[in-house]
């Protein structure tokens, strides 16, 4: 067996676990980054939902006040 073929074989033998470890590390880092971005998206969505809910509550109270005013006017007309 020639030295060149022997060194290539050793390189493949020892390089494979390093390659697998590197791929697992890169995958974990990518998943953590994606999870963080997803958490930020959910946080932003929750903030928008809270803002919409408070706006809806304010609109509802305004509608109730107007309805009470209309009822008062209708009772006065009777």
Secondary structure by P-SEA (a helix, b strand, c coil): ccaaaaaaaaaaaaaaaaaaaaaaaaaaaaaaaaaaaaaaaaaaaaaaaaaaaaaaaaaaaaaaaaaaaaaaaaaaac
